[in-house]
């Protein structure tokens, strides 16, 4: 298994996923393997990386039970064989409600085991004459904020919080994560909402929580005509953009998280300790 680094080296992946599950998984694997070759110890995939459905039926056909299925098996195997952590964007898992699923982010450790599961809490709703989205008609929301610990080889523990796409708009959720060092937000922001708000929201979550934010995203246009904003982004705890992709790009960029910089910023600006009102 790969030795952990003294700083967290993160691969942020941007994809244009479609309805071909095999093709999507092959592309995700190629990005994961590239990250491993570059010495990364954490890979972050976008929301719905394995399948971008055309509609409700596609989701239900390819949904998996928790702990089994080709998507989960593939990512688990890659994490174990390459000896790295993988935040597997999101996949659809069957829920207790008939004909409904959860939009779930699974985190795999370097042994291929699930280290954390987060079910998307806030379900996207957006209606205009041109566009209509209502995730609540298919998805069952989660109810619990989730984070996990990733240890570095120098004894430093990196606390990583999870959120998915529309969650980005609700700052109270991130307060429930405590004081994470990194928040990872797999996303599939539409072109309309992304153009207006994406960068502002991603940077705001980093600044107000004094932590790094990694936001891997869906990009480009799908065969069914939906357009996504792309612009996968990594931001440090001072709000500086460390890496970013374009709207139509597919690929990987690599950034590093330095725990010493987080400590310095929080010491200089103890805003997390100065809060008066708490959510």
N, C-alpha and C positions, 0 to 999 in steps of 0.2 A: 504494500500500500504506500502511496505517495507520502513523503514527509510534509507536514504542514509548514507553512511559511511564517515568518515573524510578522508580516503584514498580510491581510486578507487580499488575495488577488482574485478579482471578480470578472467573469465573462458575462457580458450582457448580450443576449441574442435577439435579433429582430427577424421575423418571418412573415411571409404572406401565405398562410395556411389555406388549404382548400378542402374539398370533400374526399380526396384520395388519402386515406389513412396511412397506407404504406409509404407513399411519397413524403408525406409530412414527417413521419418518424425517421425516414432516411435522412432528411435534411437536418432535423434536430440532432440526430446522432453525429452527423458530419460536423456540426457546430460544437458539440460536446467534445468530440475527439480533438478538434482543433484547439479548444481551450485547454485540454489536458496537455497537449504538446507544448503549449505556451507557458505551462507551469501554473495554471490557475488551480485554486482549491475550492472554488465555488462557481457554478454555472447557473444562470437564471434564464429561464425560458418564458415566452409570453403567454398571456391568457389564450385558452383554446388552441394551444400549439399543435396538438395532434389532429385536430379536426375543426374546420370552420364550417358549421352546418348551413345548409340552405334553408332549413326550416325545422319545425318541431320533430318530424319523423326521423330526420337524420340524427338528431341528438339521441332519441330513444333507441335507435338501432345500434349505435356505437357506444352507448353508455355502458359502464362496467360496474360490477359489484366491488365494494372496497376490499382490497387485498388480492384481487384476481383480475385477469384480463391482459391482453397483449400490450396495451400502453404501459400499464404499471410494471409488467414483467420486463419490458424493454428498458425502461429508465432505471429500474432497480439493478438490472444486470450491468448497465453501463457504469453506474455509480460504483458498484463493487469491483468490476474489472479494471476501471481506471483509477480507483482510489480517490474519488473526490465527492464533494457535496453537490447535489443537484436540486434546485428549486424548480419543480416541474410545472411551471406556469399554472394552468388549470385544466382539469378534465371533468367530464360529466360522470357522476356516480349516482346510482339509483338511490332514491330516498325512500322513506317510509310512506310517503304519499303516492298513491297510484298515478302512473304516467307523469311523474315529476322526478327531477334529479337535483342534485346539489352541484354548484360550480366550485370545484374543490382544488386547492393547491396542496400538493404533497411534496414533502421535503425528504430526500433520500440521503442517508449518511454514507461514508466511504465503505461501509460493509453491505450496502444495498438495502438496509432496513429503513422503514419510515420513521423519521425523527420527529415529524410534526405534520398535522393535518389541519388546514384552515378551510372552512366553508364560507364562501362569500356572503357577507351580511347584507349589504345594500344592493338591491336589485334595480338595474337600470330601467328608467322610464323616460321616454322622450317622444313627443308627438308634434309634428308639423304636417302641413299638406303634402310635403315631399317625403318625410321620413316618419316611421313609427316603430318604436321599440317598447316592449313590455315583458321584461324577463320574469316577472312574477307569475305569468301565465304558464310557465314551464318549470321554473326553478324554485326550489325550497330554500329559504334563506338560512344561513348559519346564525348563531346567537352568541358566539364567544370569540373575543380577541385572542390571537395566538402568537407566541414567539418561541424561539428555541435558542440553545447555546451552541456555538461552534467554537471549539478550542483551538488555539494556535500552539505551535510547538514551544513557545517561550513561556507558556503557562497563562497567557492572556485568554480570557473567555470573551468572545464576541456575541453579544445579544442581538438577535435578528428578529424583527417583527414582520408580520405578513399582512398584506391587504391585496385586494383584487380590483382593478379598474375603477368602477363607480365609487368604491369605498374612498377613493382619493378626495372626494368632495366633502367628506365628513370628518373634520379635524378631531371631534370628540373621540372617535374610534382610536386614534393614534395615542391619545392620552392614556387610554386603558392598557397600552403596551408598556407603560412605565417609562423607562428611559433607555430605549434600544440604541445600540451603536449604528445599526443599519436597518432600514425598512425596505423591503422588496415588494414591488407593486406590479405584478404581471398585468398587462392591460391590452385592450383592443378598442382604444378610443376612436370614435367615428371622426371622419375628416371635419365635419361641422363643429362638433364640440371641442375637438382637439386643437383646431386652428385658433379657436377663441380662448381656451383656458388651460391647455395641457401644461405648457412650460410654467405658467404662473402657479398652478396647483402643485406641481412636483417640487419646485423650488421652495414654495411656502411650507410644505410639509417638512422639508429638510431644515429650514431656518427655524421654524417654531419649535421643533423637537431637538434642535442642536445635534443632528445625526446625519449620517450619509443616507441617501435614497438611491435605489437602483430601480428603474422602471423599464423593463423589457416590453416591447409592444408589437402588435400586428401592424403591418404596413401595406401600402398599395391598394389595389382593387381586386376583388374576387370575381369569379365568373358570374355570380348572381347580381353583380352591379354595386355591391356595397364597397365603400371606400373608407380606408382607415388612415389615421394621421401619422402613424409611424413615429419618428423622432424619439426612439428609445433613448433614454437619458440616464446618466449617473451624475449625482450632485453631491458635493461635500457639505459638511455641517455649517459652513459659512454661506451656503447658497451658490457656490461657484460650480458651474457646469464643467465636469471633468471629461465627459465624453457624450457624444450625441450622433445619431444617424439621421439620414434624410427621410422623406415621406415614403419613398418607394424602394429603399435599400433593403437588401437581405444580407445578413452577416453577423459578425461578432466584433465587439470592441472590448478592450480590457482596461480596467482601472484598478487602483489599489486603495484600500482603506487603511489608514494609519491611526491606530488607537491613541497614539501620543497627541495627534492633532485634535482629536475629540476632547481629550482631557484638557488640553490647553485652551480650547475655545470655551469649554464649560467653566473653567476656572476664571477666565477673563470676563465672561458674560454669564453669571450664574442664574440665568432666567428661569431654568427649571426649578430652582430652589426659591425663587422670588414670587412664584405664583400665589395669588390670594384666593381665587375661585377655581374649583376643580370640578371636572365633569364627573 
